[in-house]
C-alpha cells in the first residue's frame, strides 16, 4: 500500500472535527451502513448522526426484504432508515436493486424470461417508491466471477441473457431519473486482477453505447490476506477516466492498531487523490455491529470509542500541504537543497486538465528530490527519473538519464508549480545534518515479514529502502512510504523516528537495506 501525504483542503479551512465535516471540506461524503434493528440503540444512532452524512441500509432495501412475495412489496424497514437519514439532513445510497444473492424464495425458483420480467419489475417498483430520495443506487451488485476469467458470474440472472445488467440500468433510469446509477462489486480493488478488468470493460462498453451508468462502487473489504493493493489509486483513477464517478461503498479492514489505521489512511488517501471519488462508506458503525465482528474491522470499538483508525482517517481527510503560493507565473521556483545539491522547478507546457513541470538538479549525481504538489494535484506520468508517490509528497531519484527530469500533473483546478528540495543520497559531508538508519528484521509469517527502521541524527529525514528481488510492500506504519518494490522512500508522518514495513517475501526473506538523508 502506498502511503503518501494526501490531497490538501487548503490552510484557510478549519479542520473538521467529525468524519462528515472533514470529508465535506474536499466536497466528499463519509457514510455508514445502518441496520433498522439497531436504531433503538442510542449510542449507535448518536455516533451515526454525528459522524456520517451518507446512509446505506445494510439489508432492508435488498430484494428479499422489499419483495418477500411476488408483487407484494414491503418497505417498512427501508422507509425507517431512509426517513431517519433525511430527517437528520443526510443522503441515502440505495442498496441493491438486482443481485444474485438474497433473492426471495419465489424468485430463486424462476428462470428465463419469467425471471427477467420479475427482476425488471422489482427494479422499477422499488426505484419508483424511493424516487427523489436516493443519491445513488447500486443497480446491480456482484455480477462478475471471482478468479482469473474476468467473466460474468454464472447466476440465474445471468442465464436470462447477457444484456440483463444493461436492462436493469435502463429500468432504473426510467424509474428514478435523478439518482446516480452504480455498478457495485467486491475484489475489484486491484487493477491487475481479471475481475477488475472485466468490470472495466463492461463500464467502458456501457459508456460507449450510452447505457445509463453514472458510477462504480468498490466494496473494499480488506484483511491481512487481502490488504489494500498498492495500485488502488490507479484502479479508481482508471475507472474515473471512463467518465464515471467512483465510490468506496462497504469499507471495512480487519485488524487493529497502527497497521489497521495505516491501511484505512491509504484508502482515504486514494479516494482524495481522484477528483471523481465522491466519498466513502464504512460498512457499519462499531466493531460489534459488523458482519465481520471478530475481525474488529471498523472505526469505533464495541464500546463506541474511537480507534486509532478513526484518527488516521480524520487526519487524512483534514490533511493538506496546500502549496498555494498565490499568483504563480509558471517561472522557476527558488532552488531548494541541503547544501550538497539544489533543484530548480519550472512549470512548462499546460493543456486541458494537466501541466508539465521540469526539475534541474545541480551539485550531485546521487540525489533524492522531494516534490510537494499542490492541493488536488496528482501525477499522470514522469520522465528521466524514478518518481514514487502520486499526490502530496513525491520522491524522485536518478534512473541513469542525467540530472534533468519532469512530471505531468493532473491539475484538478490548481495550476500552481510544485515545490522541490534536493538532498544527496550519499549524505553530503556527513556533518551535523547527517542521519543514520538501523534496519532490523522482525516478525515473519507465511509469505511475508516485518522490518523496522530506527532513524537517528535528524527529524526531517528521507530513508531510501532497497528491497530484495521479488519482494513487494504490503503495509507500513509510522511513516509515509512510497513505492511498492525495488526502491521505496520513507518520510516522517508525525509519528517519530521509528517506523516499519511489511513485505511480501515471494521466497526471498533477506532483510532490505536502507540509507538516510536529511530532507
GIJOCOR-V299074 format. One record per backbone hydrogen bond with DSSP energy under -0.5 kcal/mol. CO is the residue of the C=O (numbers start at 1). NH is the residue of the N-H. E is the energy in kcal/mol with one decimal. If there is no record, write none. Layout:
BEGIN
co:CO nh:NH e:E
co:CO nh:NH e:E
END
This chain:
BEGIN
co:1 nh:3 e:-0.6
co:2 nh:4 e:-0.6
co:10 nh:13 e:-1.4
co:18 nh:22 e:-2.6
co:19 nh:23 e:-2.5
co:20 nh:24 e:-1.9
co:21 nh:25 e:-0.9
co:22 nh:25 e:-0.6
co:23 nh:26 e:-1.4
co:23 nh:28 e:-2.1
co:24 nh:27 e:-1.7
co:29 nh:280 e:-1.7
co:30 nh:53 e:-2.3
co:30 nh:54 e:-0.6
co:31 nh:282 e:-2.5
co:32 nh:56 e:-2.0
co:34 nh:58 e:-2.8
co:35 nh:38 e:-1.7
co:36 nh:39 e:-1.6
co:38 nh:41 e:-1.9
co:40 nh:42 e:-0.8
co:41 nh:45 e:-2.3
co:42 nh:46 e:-2.5
co:43 nh:47 e:-2.4
co:44 nh:48 e:-2.3
co:45 nh:49 e:-2.6
co:46 nh:50 e:-2.2
co:47 nh:51 e:-2.6
co:48 nh:52 e:-1.7
co:51 nh:20 e:-1.2
co:53 nh:91 e:-2.2
co:54 nh:32 e:-2.1
co:55 nh:93 e:-2.6
co:56 nh:34 e:-3.0
co:59 nh:62 e:-1.5
co:62 nh:66 e:-2.1
co:63 nh:67 e:-2.0
co:66 nh:74 e:-2.2
co:69 nh:72 e:-2.6
co:71 nh:73 e:-0.6
co:72 nh:69 e:-1.0
co:75 nh:79 e:-3.4
co:76 nh:80 e:-1.9
co:77 nh:81 e:-1.7
co:78 nh:82 e:-2.6
co:79 nh:83 e:-3.2
co:80 nh:84 e:-1.9
co:81 nh:85 e:-2.5
co:82 nh:86 e:-2.7
co:83 nh:87 e:-2.4
co:84 nh:88 e:-1.0
co:85 nh:88 e:-0.7
co:85 nh:90 e:-2.8
co:86 nh:89 e:-1.6
co:91 nh:55 e:-2.8
co:92 nh:135 e:-2.9
co:92 nh:136 e:-1.0
co:93 nh:57 e:-0.7
co:94 nh:138 e:-3.1
co:98 nh:141 e:-2.1
co:102 nh:64 e:-1.7
co:104 nh:107 e:-0.9
co:104 nh:108 e:-2.0
co:105 nh:109 e:-1.1
co:107 nh:110 e:-1.8
co:111 nh:114 e:-0.7
co:111 nh:115 e:-1.2
co:112 nh:116 e:-2.3
co:113 nh:117 e:-2.4
co:114 nh:118 e:-1.9
co:115 nh:119 e:-2.8
co:116 nh:120 e:-2.3
co:117 nh:121 e:-2.3
co:118 nh:122 e:-2.1
co:119 nh:123 e:-2.5
co:120 nh:124 e:-2.4
co:121 nh:125 e:-2.8
co:122 nh:126 e:-2.5
co:123 nh:127 e:-2.2
co:124 nh:128 e:-2.0
co:125 nh:129 e:-2.1
co:126 nh:130 e:-1.8
co:128 nh:131 e:-1.1
co:130 nh:133 e:-2.5
co:130 nh:134 e:-0.5
co:135 nh:180 e:-2.5
co:136 nh:94 e:-3.4
co:137 nh:139 e:-1.5
co:137 nh:182 e:-3.1
co:138 nh:96 e:-0.6
co:138 nh:97 e:-2.1
co:139 nh:98 e:-1.5
co:140 nh:184 e:-2.2
co:141 nh:100 e:-0.6
co:143 nh:153 e:-3.0
co:151 nh:145 e:-2.6
co:153 nh:155 e:-1.3
co:155 nh:159 e:-1.9
co:157 nh:160 e:-1.6
co:158 nh:161 e:-1.8
co:161 nh:164 e:-1.8
co:163 nh:167 e:-2.5
co:164 nh:168 e:-2.1
co:165 nh:169 e:-2.2
co:166 nh:170 e:-2.3
co:167 nh:171 e:-2.1
co:168 nh:172 e:-2.3
co:169 nh:173 e:-2.3
co:170 nh:174 e:-1.9
co:171 nh:175 e:-1.8
co:172 nh:176 e:-2.6
co:176 nh:179 e:-1.3
co:180 nh:137 e:-3.1
co:180 nh:182 e:-0.6
co:181 nh:214 e:-2.7
co:181 nh:215 e:-1.9
co:182 nh:139 e:-1.7
co:182 nh:140 e:-1.0
co:183 nh:217 e:-3.5
co:184 nh:142 e:-2.9
co:185 nh:219 e:-2.6
co:189 nh:191 e:-0.6
co:190 nh:193 e:-1.6
co:193 nh:197 e:-2.1
co:194 nh:198 e:-2.4
co:195 nh:199 e:-2.2
co:196 nh:200 e:-2.5
co:197 nh:201 e:-2.5
co:198 nh:202 e:-1.8
co:199 nh:203 e:-2.6
co:200 nh:204 e:-2.6
co:201 nh:205 e:-2.2
co:202 nh:206 e:-2.8
co:203 nh:207 e:-2.6
co:204 nh:208 e:-2.2
co:205 nh:209 e:-1.9
co:206 nh:210 e:-0.7
co:206 nh:211 e:-2.3
co:207 nh:210 e:-0.6
co:211 nh:213 e:-1.7
co:214 nh:245 e:-2.7
co:215 nh:183 e:-1.7
co:216 nh:247 e:-2.2
co:217 nh:185 e:-1.6
co:217 nh:219 e:-0.6
co:218 nh:249 e:-1.8
co:218 nh:250 e:-0.7
co:219 nh:250 e:-1.0
co:220 nh:222 e:-0.7
co:220 nh:252 e:-1.8
co:222 nh:254 e:-2.4
co:223 nh:226 e:-0.8
co:226 nh:223 e:-1.2
co:229 nh:232 e:-1.5
co:231 nh:235 e:-2.2
co:232 nh:236 e:-2.3
co:233 nh:237 e:-2.7
co:234 nh:238 e:-2.6
co:235 nh:239 e:-2.0
co:236 nh:240 e:-2.4
co:237 nh:241 e:-2.3
co:239 nh:242 e:-1.7
co:239 nh:244 e:-0.8
co:240 nh:243 e:-2.1
co:245 nh:216 e:-2.1
co:246 nh:278 e:-2.2
co:246 nh:279 e:-0.5
co:247 nh:218 e:-2.8
co:247 nh:249 e:-0.7
co:248 nh:281 e:-2.4
co:251 nh:283 e:-2.2
co:252 nh:222 e:-2.8
co:256 nh:260 e:-1.5
co:257 nh:261 e:-2.2
co:258 nh:262 e:-2.8
co:259 nh:263 e:-1.7
co:260 nh:264 e:-2.3
co:261 nh:265 e:-2.6
co:262 nh:266 e:-2.3
co:263 nh:267 e:-1.9
co:264 nh:268 e:-2.3
co:265 nh:269 e:-2.8
co:266 nh:270 e:-2.3
co:267 nh:271 e:-2.1
co:268 nh:272 e:-2.5
co:269 nh:273 e:-1.6
co:271 nh:274 e:-1.5
co:273 nh:275 e:-0.6
co:274 nh:277 e:-2.2
co:276 nh:246 e:-2.4
co:276 nh:278 e:-0.9
co:278 nh:29 e:-1.7
co:279 nh:248 e:-2.2
co:280 nh:31 e:-3.5
co:281 nh:251 e:-2.5
co:282 nh:33 e:-1.3
co:282 nh:284 e:-1.8
co:285 nh:300 e:-0.7
co:286 nh:289 e:-1.8
co:286 nh:290 e:-0.6
co:287 nh:290 e:-1.4
co:290 nh:293 e:-1.1
co:292 nh:295 e:-2.3
co:293 nh:296 e:-1.9
co:295 nh:255 e:-2.3
co:297 nh:253 e:-2.1
co:299 nh:307 e:-2.6
co:300 nh:287 e:-2.3
co:301 nh:304 e:-2.3
co:305 nh:301 e:-2.4
co:307 nh:310 e:-0.5
co:307 nh:311 e:-1.5
co:308 nh:312 e:-2.2
co:309 nh:313 e:-2.4
co:310 nh:314 e:-2.9
co:311 nh:315 e:-2.8
co:312 nh:316 e:-2.3
co:313 nh:317 e:-2.6
co:314 nh:318 e:-2.0
co:315 nh:319 e:-0.9
co:316 nh:319 e:-0.6
co:321 nh:323 e:-2.4
co:322 nh:375 e:-1.7
co:323 nh:325 e:-1.1
co:327 nh:329 e:-0.5
co:330 nh:347 e:-0.7
co:331 nh:347 e:-0.5
co:336 nh:343 e:-1.3
co:341 nh:338 e:-0.9
co:341 nh:339 e:-0.7
co:342 nh:362 e:-2.6
co:343 nh:336 e:-1.7
co:344 nh:360 e:-2.1
co:345 nh:333 e:-2.8
co:346 nh:358 e:-2.9
co:349 nh:356 e:-3.3
co:351 nh:354 e:-2.5
co:353 nh:411 e:-2.5
co:353 nh:412 e:-0.6
co:354 nh:351 e:-2.6
co:355 nh:409 e:-2.9
co:356 nh:348 e:-2.4
co:357 nh:407 e:-2.4
co:358 nh:346 e:-2.7
co:359 nh:361 e:-0.5
co:359 nh:405 e:-2.2
co:360 nh:344 e:-1.9
co:362 nh:342 e:-2.6
co:366 nh:425 e:-3.7
co:367 nh:398 e:-0.7
co:368 nh:370 e:-0.6
co:368 nh:423 e:-2.0
co:369 nh:371 e:-0.6
co:369 nh:396 e:-2.9
co:370 nh:421 e:-2.0
co:371 nh:373 e:-0.6
co:371 nh:394 e:-3.3
co:372 nh:419 e:-1.8
co:374 nh:377 e:-1.8
co:378 nh:410 e:-3.4
co:381 nh:408 e:-2.9
co:383 nh:406 e:-2.0
co:384 nh:399 e:-0.5
co:385 nh:387 e:-0.7
co:386 nh:388 e:-0.5
co:386 nh:397 e:-2.1
co:388 nh:395 e:-2.1
co:390 nh:379 e:-2.7
co:391 nh:393 e:-1.0
co:392 nh:373 e:-3.0
co:392 nh:394 e:-0.5
co:394 nh:371 e:-2.4
co:395 nh:388 e:-2.8
co:396 nh:369 e:-2.7
co:397 nh:386 e:-2.8
co:403 nh:361 e:-2.9
co:405 nh:359 e:-3.3
co:406 nh:383 e:-2.3
co:407 nh:357 e:-2.3
co:408 nh:380 e:-3.2
co:408 nh:381 e:-1.2
co:409 nh:355 e:-2.0
co:410 nh:378 e:-1.5
co:411 nh:414 e:-2.1
co:413 nh:415 e:-0.6
co:419 nh:372 e:-2.7
co:421 nh:370 e:-2.5
co:422 nh:338 e:-0.7
co:423 nh:368 e:-2.9
co:424 nh:427 e:-2.0
co:427 nh:430 e:-1.6
co:431 nh:434 e:-1.9
co:436 nh:456 e:-2.5
co:438 nh:454 e:-2.1
co:440 nh:452 e:-3.0
co:443 nh:450 e:-3.8
co:445 nh:448 e:-2.4
co:447 nh:505 e:-2.5
co:447 nh:506 e:-0.6
co:448 nh:445 e:-2.6
co:449 nh:503 e:-2.9
co:450 nh:442 e:-2.6
co:451 nh:501 e:-2.4
co:452 nh:440 e:-2.6
co:453 nh:455 e:-0.5
co:453 nh:499 e:-2.3
co:454 nh:438 e:-2.3
co:456 nh:436 e:-2.7
co:460 nh:519 e:-5.0
co:461 nh:492 e:-0.7
co:462 nh:464 e:-0.6
co:462 nh:517 e:-2.1
co:463 nh:465 e:-0.6
co:463 nh:490 e:-2.9
co:464 nh:515 e:-1.9
co:465 nh:467 e:-0.6
co:465 nh:488 e:-3.2
co:466 nh:513 e:-1.8
co:468 nh:471 e:-1.8
co:472 nh:504 e:-3.4
co:475 nh:502 e:-2.8
co:477 nh:500 e:-2.0
co:479 nh:481 e:-0.7
co:480 nh:491 e:-2.1
co:481 nh:3 e:-2.7
co:482 nh:489 e:-2.3
co:484 nh:473 e:-3.1
co:485 nh:487 e:-1.0
co:486 nh:467 e:-3.1
co:486 nh:488 e:-0.5
co:488 nh:465 e:-2.6
co:489 nh:482 e:-2.7
co:490 nh:463 e:-2.6
co:491 nh:480 e:-3.0
co:497 nh:455 e:-2.9
co:499 nh:453 e:-3.1
co:500 nh:477 e:-2.2
co:501 nh:451 e:-2.3
co:502 nh:474 e:-3.2
co:502 nh:475 e:-1.4
co:503 nh:449 e:-2.0
co:504 nh:472 e:-1.6
co:505 nh:508 e:-2.2
co:507 nh:509 e:-0.6
co:513 nh:466 e:-2.8
co:515 nh:464 e:-2.6
co:517 nh:462 e:-3.1
END
